[in-house]
Amino acid sequence: MTSKERVTAALEGRIPDRVPYAEFAVDFDTVERLLGHETFLRAKAKSQIAFWEGRHDEVAQSWLEDHIAVQKRLPLDIVTFPMATWEMPPPTEERPPRRIDPTTWEDAEGRVYKLSEATQDITCVHDPVRDARVFTAAEFETDPEPARPDERSWRILDAVIREFKREKFICGPSGGSVGIVLLGGMERGLLELAANPEAVRAATRAMVRRQNAADEAFIHPDSDAVMWAEDLGYKTGPLIGPAMFRDFFLEANKERVRNVKGKFGRKILKHCCGNIAMLLDFFIDIGFDAYQSIQPTAGMDICRLKKSHGDRIALWGGVAVENLVGGTPGDVRADVRRAMACAKPGGRFILGSSHSVAVGTKYDNFMALLDEHSKLCQY
């Protein structure tokens, strides 16, 4: 079987020749070890700084060449396009933020950005413009023009897909996903759900309309699936309860799936961290074909999920990212063996990490994952 055939079989409940292996993302430090040179691929902070410095062409070339090189170097059955692999920021006349200290920037509107040394992300930690905004239902009645990918971004996406479209399963972008609509960020958004529900409902309807329209521009003609990536849970449970999810967002997510599957014929793979056990039946009802990022440290046990839901949705995971980063090769091998023993039978299983090959992953641990998979993957 090709990777494309293997993953398709796993998603459809047929038994492939072997258990597919894939990752949501492989971060830059592992990429650099694999390729033997520095990269911007999945180097989110380094790429953002380069954009602020006007070095867009340098980043774009690295993303294109190194994305292809990593896919050729690793036995990945799925090609994915997470952040910092293809989507360039659109051209702008705005001045870049000024650097306040080695880990802090501030832009002309007073937004403050901080670097996380641990994850190598740059995050907006203070946004006075967003915080001062008052959301109303009326503002979402008129839709702006649907988004379109930047031409430079599309060139990267297209080049990578053309390289692998015959062999590998291509999981590309789409017009976006609904998930849970949190107006003004997570903390404020949760409050808006309770205090300003009509604005949330209006924003959700508008989002669905825009995303359905944007699918035409973002879904690549040679892709096999799209991946939607939102975290809907904390370690202890979902961000909102099942009743609120059903009331506010179930039908909106279904409508998005109907557009992607009905109009474009693509499968949908869902990346979601946290403990979302109470929402997993919704994932199946919505029409997701796979659930990725099964987080054991949040109580999401792949063996338990295989028994309860594994005949209705493909499970993608099995190796704790915490063991890849902080464990030993023996810990990683044990994760692979356990996942293979309980999730491999009956199919609908893709081996991978519980999130990604994240920043700080020990190279020997990653090699142990690949080696143990190769020993146990055959059906």
C-alpha positions as CSV (number, residue, x, y, z in Angstrom):
1,M,0.0,0.0,0.0
2,T,1.0,3.6,-0.5
3,S,0.8,6.0,2.4
4,K,-2.3,7.5,0.8
5,E,-4.0,4.1,0.6
6,R,-2.8,3.1,4.1
7,V,-4.2,6.2,5.8
8,T,-7.4,6.1,3.8
9,A,-8.0,2.5,4.9
10,A,-7.4,3.4,8.5
11,L,-9.8,6.3,8.4
12,E,-12.5,4.2,6.8
13,G,-12.3,1.2,9.2
14,R,-10.5,-1.1,6.8
15,I,-7.3,-2.9,7.8
16,P,-4.2,-1.5,6.1
17,D,-1.0,-3.3,5.5
18,R,0.5,-1.7,8.6
19,V,-0.3,0.9,11.2
20,P,0.2,4.4,9.7
21,Y,2.6,6.7,11.4
22,A,2.1,10.5,11.4
23,E,2.6,13.7,13.4
24,F,0.6,16.9,13.6
25,A,4.0,18.7,13.5
26,V,7.7,18.1,13.8
27,D,9.3,21.2,15.5
28,F,12.4,23.0,14.3
29,D,15.0,21.5,16.7
30,T,14.3,18.0,15.6
31,V,14.1,19.2,12.0
32,E,17.6,20.7,12.4
33,R,19.0,17.5,13.8
34,L,17.5,15.5,11.0
35,L,18.6,17.8,8.2
36,G,21.9,19.0,9.6
37,H,21.3,22.7,9.2
38,E,19.3,25.5,10.7
39,T,15.7,26.0,9.6
40,F,12.7,28.2,9.9
41,L,10.3,25.3,9.5
42,R,8.2,25.1,12.7
43,A,10.5,27.7,14.2
44,K,7.6,30.0,15.1
45,A,9.4,32.6,17.1
46,K,12.4,32.8,14.8
47,S,10.1,33.0,11.7
48,Q,8.0,35.8,13.3
49,I,11.1,37.8,14.1
50,A,12.4,37.3,10.5
51,F,9.0,38.6,9.2
52,W,9.3,41.7,11.4
53,E,12.8,42.2,9.9
54,G,11.5,41.9,6.4
55,R,13.2,38.6,5.6
56,H,10.1,36.9,4.1
57,D,11.9,35.4,1.1
58,E,14.4,33.6,3.4
59,V,11.7,32.1,5.5
60,A,9.6,31.1,2.5
61,Q,12.5,29.3,0.9
62,S,13.3,27.4,4.1
63,W,9.7,26.4,4.6
64,L,9.4,25.0,1.1
65,E,12.7,23.2,0.9
66,D,12.8,21.8,4.4
67,H,9.2,20.7,4.5
68,I,9.9,18.5,1.5
69,A,13.3,17.3,2.9
70,V,11.7,16.3,6.2
71,Q,8.9,14.4,4.5
72,K,11.5,12.5,2.5
73,R,13.7,11.8,5.6
74,L,10.9,10.5,7.9
75,P,8.5,7.6,7.4
76,L,5.5,9.9,7.8
77,D,2.3,8.7,6.1
78,I,0.5,12.1,6.3
79,V,1.7,15.5,5.1
80,T,0.4,18.2,7.3
81,F,0.5,22.0,7.2
82,P,0.5,23.4,10.7
83,M,1.6,26.9,11.7
84,A,5.1,28.0,10.5
85,T,5.2,25.6,7.5
86,W,3.4,27.5,4.7
87,E,1.2,30.5,5.6
88,M,3.1,33.7,5.1
89,P,1.8,37.0,6.7
90,P,0.2,39.3,4.1
91,P,2.1,42.3,3.0
92,T,1.6,45.3,5.2
93,E,2.7,48.9,5.5
94,E,2.5,48.8,9.3
95,R,5.8,49.3,11.2
96,P,7.0,46.2,13.0
97,P,6.8,46.1,16.8
98,R,9.8,47.6,18.6
99,R,11.9,45.4,20.8
100,I,11.8,46.4,24.5
101,D,14.1,43.7,25.8
102,P,15.3,40.3,24.6
103,T,11.9,38.6,25.1
104,T,9.4,41.5,24.7
105,W,8.0,43.6,21.9
106,E,5.4,46.4,21.6
107,D,3.6,47.6,18.5
108,A,2.2,51.0,17.7
109,E,-1.2,50.1,19.1
110,G,0.2,49.2,22.5
111,R,0.0,45.4,22.0
112,V,2.7,43.6,24.0
113,Y,4.3,40.3,22.7
114,K,6.3,37.9,24.8
115,L,8.7,35.1,23.8
116,S,8.3,31.8,25.6
117,E,11.8,30.2,25.9
118,A,10.2,26.8,26.6
119,T,8.0,26.6,23.5
120,Q,9.7,29.1,21.3
121,D,6.4,30.9,20.6
122,I,5.8,34.6,20.5
123,T,2.4,35.4,22.0
124,C,0.4,38.6,22.4
125,V,0.0,39.0,26.2
126,H,-1.7,42.4,26.2
127,D,-4.0,43.8,23.6
128,P,-5.6,47.1,24.6
129,V,-7.5,47.3,21.2
130,R,-9.1,44.0,21.7
131,D,-9.8,44.4,25.4
132,A,-11.6,47.7,24.8
133,R,-13.8,46.3,22.1
134,V,-17.5,45.9,22.7
135,F,-19.1,43.0,20.8
136,T,-22.6,43.3,19.4
137,A,-24.7,41.0,17.3
138,A,-25.3,43.7,14.7
139,E,-21.6,44.0,13.7
140,F,-21.6,40.4,12.4
141,E,-24.6,40.8,10.1
142,T,-22.4,42.1,7.2
143,D,-19.7,39.7,6.1
144,P,-16.3,41.0,4.8
145,E,-14.8,39.4,1.7
146,P,-13.8,35.8,2.3
147,A,-10.1,35.3,3.0
148,R,-7.8,34.1,0.3
149,P,-4.3,32.7,0.8
150,D,-1.4,34.9,0.0
151,E,0.2,34.1,-3.4
152,R,3.5,33.3,-1.7
153,S,1.9,31.0,0.7
154,W,0.0,29.1,-2.0
155,R,3.3,28.6,-3.9
156,I,4.8,26.8,-0.9
157,L,1.7,24.8,-0.3
158,D,1.4,23.8,-3.9
159,A,5.0,22.8,-4.3
160,V,4.9,20.5,-1.2
161,I,1.6,18.9,-2.3
162,R,2.8,18.3,-5.9
163,E,5.9,16.6,-4.5
164,F,3.9,14.0,-2.5
165,K,0.4,13.9,-3.8
166,R,0.7,10.5,-5.5
167,E,2.3,8.7,-2.6
168,K,1.3,10.4,0.7
169,F,-2.0,11.3,2.3
170,I,-2.3,15.1,2.0
171,C,-3.9,16.9,4.9
172,G,-4.1,20.5,3.8
173,P,-5.8,23.7,4.9
174,S,-9.4,24.9,4.4
175,G,-11.4,28.0,5.1
176,G,-11.1,27.3,8.8
177,S,-13.1,25.7,11.5
178,V,-15.6,26.8,14.1
179,G,-14.7,24.8,17.2
180,I,-15.8,27.1,20.0
181,V,-16.1,30.9,19.3
182,L,-14.4,32.9,22.0
183,L,-14.8,36.6,21.3
184,G,-11.9,38.6,22.6
185,G,-9.7,35.6,23.6
186,M,-10.2,32.7,25.9
187,E,-10.9,34.3,29.2
188,R,-13.1,37.1,27.9
189,G,-14.7,34.7,25.4
190,L,-15.9,32.4,28.1
191,L,-17.5,35.3,29.8
192,E,-19.1,36.5,26.6
193,L,-20.8,33.2,26.2
194,A,-22.6,33.8,29.4
195,A,-23.0,37.6,29.3
196,N,-23.4,38.3,25.6
197,P,-24.8,35.1,24.0
198,E,-26.6,36.8,21.0
199,A,-23.3,38.3,19.9
200,V,-21.6,34.9,20.1
201,R,-24.4,33.3,18.1
202,A,-24.2,36.0,15.5
203,A,-20.4,35.8,15.3
204,T,-20.7,32.0,14.9
205,R,-23.2,32.3,12.0
206,A,-20.9,34.8,10.3
207,M,-17.9,32.7,10.8
208,V,-19.5,29.7,9.1
209,R,-20.6,31.8,6.2
210,R,-17.1,33.2,5.7
211,Q,-15.4,29.8,6.1
212,N,-17.7,28.1,3.7
213,A,-16.9,30.8,1.1
214,A,-13.2,30.6,1.8
215,D,-13.0,26.8,1.3
216,E,-13.0,27.5,-2.4
217,A,-9.7,29.3,-2.2
218,F,-8.0,27.4,0.5
219,I,-8.8,23.7,-0.2
220,H,-6.1,22.4,-2.6
221,P,-7.4,20.3,-5.5
222,D,-4.9,17.6,-4.7
223,S,-5.5,17.3,-1.0
224,D,-7.2,14.3,0.6
225,A,-8.3,15.9,3.9
226,V,-8.2,19.0,6.0
227,M,-7.1,19.3,9.6
228,W,-8.9,21.5,12.1
229,A,-6.8,22.5,15.1
230,E,-8.4,24.0,18.2
231,D,-8.0,23.0,21.8
232,L,-11.4,22.6,23.4
233,G,-10.3,21.4,26.8
234,Y,-8.2,21.9,29.9
235,K,-6.4,19.0,31.6
236,T,-9.5,18.4,33.7
237,G,-12.3,18.8,31.2
238,P,-13.7,20.8,28.3
239,L,-13.7,24.6,28.2
240,I,-17.5,24.5,28.1
241,G,-20.0,21.7,29.0
242,P,-21.8,19.4,26.6
243,A,-25.1,21.3,26.9
244,M,-23.5,24.6,26.0
245,F,-21.5,23.1,23.2
246,R,-24.7,21.5,21.8
247,D,-26.7,24.8,22.1
248,F,-24.1,27.2,20.6
249,F,-21.8,25.2,18.3
250,L,-22.9,21.8,17.4
251,E,-24.9,22.7,14.3
252,A,-22.3,25.3,13.2
253,N,-19.6,22.6,13.2
254,K,-21.9,20.2,11.3
255,E,-22.5,22.8,8.7
256,R,-18.8,23.3,8.2
257,V,-18.4,19.5,7.8
258,R,-21.2,19.4,5.3
259,N,-19.5,22.0,3.2
260,V,-16.0,20.4,3.3
261,K,-17.3,16.8,2.7
262,G,-20.3,17.5,0.6
263,K,-18.9,20.1,-1.8
264,F,-15.2,19.1,-1.8
265,G,-15.2,15.4,-0.8
266,R,-12.5,15.8,1.8
267,K,-12.0,13.9,5.1
268,I,-11.6,15.9,8.3
269,L,-9.0,15.2,10.9
270,K,-9.4,16.9,14.3
271,H,-6.5,18.1,16.4
272,C,-7.6,18.8,20.0
273,C,-5.7,18.8,23.2
274,G,-7.1,18.5,26.7
275,N,-9.7,16.3,28.3
276,I,-12.6,16.3,25.9
277,A,-14.1,13.0,26.8
278,M,-17.5,14.7,27.3
279,L,-17.4,16.1,23.7
280,L,-16.1,13.0,21.9
281,D,-19.6,11.8,21.0
282,F,-20.1,15.2,19.4
283,F,-16.9,14.7,17.3
284,I,-18.5,11.6,15.8
285,D,-21.9,13.3,15.3
286,I,-20.2,16.2,13.6
287,G,-18.5,13.9,11.2
288,F,-14.8,14.0,12.1
289,D,-12.8,11.1,10.6
290,A,-10.0,11.1,13.2
291,Y,-9.2,12.5,16.6
292,Q,-5.5,13.5,17.1
293,S,-3.7,14.8,20.1
294,I,-5.0,12.2,22.6
295,Q,-3.5,13.7,25.8
296,P,-2.8,11.0,28.5
297,T,-1.7,13.7,31.0
298,A,-5.2,15.1,30.7
299,G,-6.9,11.7,31.3
300,M,-7.4,10.8,27.7
301,D,-6.3,7.2,27.6
302,I,-6.0,5.7,24.1
303,C,-6.8,2.1,25.3
304,R,-10.0,3.3,27.0
305,L,-11.0,5.3,24.0
306,K,-10.4,2.4,21.7
307,K,-13.0,0.4,23.6
308,S,-15.5,3.2,23.8
309,H,-15.2,5.0,20.5
310,G,-12.6,3.2,18.3
311,D,-15.1,1.6,16.0
312,R,-16.6,5.0,15.1
313,I,-13.6,7.3,14.7
314,A,-10.0,6.8,14.0
315,L,-7.6,7.4,16.9
316,W,-4.3,9.1,16.2
317,G,-1.7,9.2,19.0
318,G,-0.4,6.8,21.6
319,V,3.0,8.3,22.6
320,A,3.0,10.9,25.3
321,V,4.8,14.1,24.2
322,E,6.0,14.4,27.8
323,N,7.9,11.2,27.4
324,L,9.4,12.4,24.1
325,V,10.6,15.5,25.9
326,G,11.4,14.4,29.4
327,G,11.4,10.6,29.4
328,T,13.8,7.9,28.2
329,P,13.9,5.7,25.1
330,G,12.4,2.9,27.2
331,D,9.5,5.1,28.2
332,V,8.7,5.9,24.6
333,R,9.1,2.3,23.5
334,A,6.6,1.3,26.3
335,D,4.1,3.8,25.0
336,V,4.4,2.5,21.5
337,R,4.0,-1.1,22.7
338,R,1.0,-0.3,24.8
339,A,-0.8,1.6,22.0
340,M,-0.1,-1.1,19.5
341,A,-1.4,-3.8,21.8
342,C,-4.7,-2.0,22.5
343,A,-5.4,0.3,19.5
344,K,-4.0,-1.6,16.6
345,P,-6.6,-4.5,16.5
346,G,-9.5,-3.7,14.3
347,G,-7.8,-0.8,12.5
348,R,-8.9,2.9,12.8
349,F,-5.5,3.7,14.4
350,I,-2.6,6.0,13.4
351,L,0.4,6.0,15.7
352,G,1.9,9.3,16.7
353,S,2.6,11.6,19.6
354,S,0.0,12.9,21.9
355,H,0.5,16.4,20.3
356,S,3.6,16.7,18.1
357,V,7.3,16.2,18.1
358,A,7.6,19.3,20.2
359,V,10.4,21.7,21.0
360,G,12.7,19.9,23.4
361,T,12.1,16.4,22.2
362,K,15.2,14.2,22.8
363,Y,16.4,12.9,19.5
364,D,17.1,9.4,20.9
365,N,13.6,9.3,22.2
366,F,12.2,10.2,18.7
367,M,14.4,7.5,17.1
368,A,13.1,5.0,19.6
369,L,9.5,5.8,18.6
370,L,10.3,5.3,14.9
371,D,12.2,2.0,15.6
372,E,9.5,0.5,17.8
373,H,6.8,1.4,15.3
374,S,8.8,-0.3,12.6
375,K,9.0,-3.5,14.7
376,L,5.3,-3.7,15.5
377,C,3.4,-1.9,12.7
378,Q,2.6,-4.9,10.4
379,Y,-0.9,-6.3,10.4
